Structure formats: structure tokens, C-alpha cells
Amino acid sequence: MADPSVAVEAMFEQALALHREGQLAQAEALYQKVRQLQPAHLDALQLLGALAFQTGRYDLAAELLRQAVNMAPEAANLHCNLGLALQQLEQFPAAIACYDSALALHPAFVEALNNKGNVLRALQRAEEAVACFERALQMRPDFSAASFNLGSPLLELNRPEPALAHFTRCLNDTPDRFEAHLQSG
């Protein structure tokens, strides 16, 4: 008789392939089946959360990602992903707490810094946002998203020259980024 865990993993791999191909409904159905057969399957759970996020179901994404964080509290990426869902729900203090948890686990997690900076900017805390973006760029100088994101709070703080430098840098790194064209004038 075949090992059931092998069948579950094969089903998970099929779901993952469907997810990557953009066949989201089929992927979701298989992820759910994997979870029915193996409720503690962390990867299926977190990818169900990611899929819910991709399809704009942020409440569901947050619920699933909370479960994933509870299963693997040491996984910085799960805290960060939960923060993204909470950010979409405009639960900004909770999102910041998630990014802080991710950074406590992995201090060089530049995506978490960038996301936290975006939340701080939404809360009109420009100085703190600038600090997050600058820290992310110190760790990864080629992080064009953080460079672009840094420009906006610099403008809010009436610092147009460094803002323009960051928008220009972003344009040089990612010339198709339309927002940088608009901001740079």
C-alpha cells in the first residue's frame, strides 16, 4: 500500500504548480484537500493565505496567515505576510507589530522594513518611514522599491533634492516604473 504522505506531497506539488501557472481556483481546491488530509501542512496553509491575498480576500488571508504564524512562530516570512494582509485591511498597528516580529526574527529582512515604512507613511509618520527605507537601502543598496518609497516621505518632509535623487535612481534601476516618472516630474 502506498504511503499516504507521499500522495499528499504529490497533491501539494500539483497545487503549487497550478498556483504558479495562475490556475488559482484549482490550486486552492488542492491546497484545501491537502489540509483536509494533513491539517498541519504548513506550506499548504501559508499558500492558501497567499492565494487569498492574491485574490483580494484579505480577511481570509489574515485568518490563514495567523494560523500559519501560530504553527511556525519562528518563520519571519509568515509574520511579514500576515503584516501585508493586515495592512490591506488598514489594521496598521497590527501590521507594524507583524513587521516588528519579522524583524526581531530576521533583522536584515529588507522587505519587512520596506513594508513597515509604507505603513508608517500611511500613518503620516514620515520621519519613521524614512528611517525604515534608509535602513533597508543600507542593507540592500539595489532595492529599488525602497528607493522609490523613500522619495515620497522625503517630499512630505520638504526634502525635494534627496527625494528626486531616489526617484531618479529608481528610474535608472527600473525604467518601466511609471510612478517614478510621475514623481520625478
N, C-alpha and C positions, 0 to 999 in steps of 0.2 A: 504494500500500500504506500502511496506517495506521501511524503512529508507535507502536512498542511501549511507549514510556514513557508515552504518553497513556493507553493501555489499562491499564497498571499503576497509574497515578494514579487512574483511574476505579474500578478494583478496590479501591484503598486507601480512597477516599471511601465506597464502598459498605460496606466493612468498618467504617469509622468510624461510619457511620450505624447499622449493626446493633449495634455496641458501645453507642452512646448509647441505643438502644431496648431494651437489655438482652438482646438475642439473642446471647449470648456464644459459644456453640458455633459459630454461623455466622460471627460476626466473626472468631473465632480461625482458622477454616479459611481465610478470605480473607486475613487477615494473613499466614498461613504461605505461602499461594500467592504473595502479593506478594513475600515474602522469597525464595522459590524463583526467581522471575523476576528479582528485583533484590536480591541478598543485602545490599547496602549501604544498603537503605532504612531509615534511622534511625527514622523515625516508626512504621513497622510493627513494628520491633524493640522500641522502647520501649513501644508499646501492647500488644504481646504480653506484655511484662513486667508491665504494669499489669493486664492481664486475668488473668494467672496469679496476681497478688497478690489481685485481687478474688475469685478462686475458691479462695483458701486454699492455693495451691500455691507456698509461699514459697521453697522451694529453686529451683524453676524460675524464679520471678520474679527471684530474686537472680542466677541464671546469665544470664538475658536482659538484665537491667539492667547487669550487669558488662560484657557485650558492648557495650551502648549507651554506657556511660561510656568504654570503650576507643575507640569510634568518635568520640565527641564529648566529650573530657575538659574542655572549656571550658563545658559545659552544667551549671550549678548544679542545675537541677531533676532531672537524671539522678542526680547524687550523692545528692540528698535522697531520691529514690525508692528507690535502692539501699539507703540507710540504713533506710528503713521496712521493706523486706524482711528485712534483716539483724536489725533489731530484733524482728520477729516470730519469727525463728529463735533469738532470745536470744543473738545474737552481738554483744553490747553494745559491746565495744571497737571492733570493725569498723564498727558503726553510727555510733558517735561520730566515727570517722575520716571517714566519708562526710559527716556533717553539718558537720564542720570544713572539709572540702574545699568543700562547697557555700557555706559562709560566707566562705571565702577568695576565692571567685569572685564572690560577691554578699553583701557584709557586711550588707545590710538584709533578708536573706531570713528573715522572721519565722517562717515555717513550719519552717524548718530549726532555728532557735533553740528553738521550742516542742518539736519532736521530740527535740532533744538534751536539753532539760530533762526530758522524760519518761524518757529512757534513764538520765540521771543519778539521777533519783528511783528508778527500778527498782534501781539500784546502791546505793541508800541514801546518796547524796551530795546531801543536801537543800540545803546552802548553795549548791552549784554549780548545782543545779536552779533555785533561787530566782533566782540571777543571770541565768540564761538567760531565764526567764519575764519578769523585770522588764525586761531589755533589749528583749525582743520588744514589751512593752507601751509602752516609751518610744518605740519606732519606730512602733507602730500601737496607739494607746490603745483603740481599739474592738475589739481582737482578743479576743473573749470566751473562746475556747478557752484562750488563755494565762492569762487572768484566772482561769478555773476551775482550771487546772492549778497555778497559783501558790498557791492556797489550801491544797492538800494538804501540800506540803513546809513551808509556814508552820506548819501544825498540828503536823507532826513536830518542828519546831524550838520548839514550845511558844510560838507567837505567835498565839493564837486571835483576837485583835481584828482584825489585818490579814487573817487568813485569812477570817473571817466577812465582812469588807468585800468581799473578792474574790468569795466565793460569792454574796453579795447582788448585787454588780454583774453577775455572770454571769446570775443570775436575772432581773434587770431587762432585760438585753440579749437573753436567750434564755429566756423563761419556761417553755418546754416541756422544758428540760434537767433531767431527773429527778434526775441525780446531784447537782446543785447544791441541790435541795430537801433531799436526804438529808443532805448535808454541813452545811447551814446550820441544821439542827435543826428 
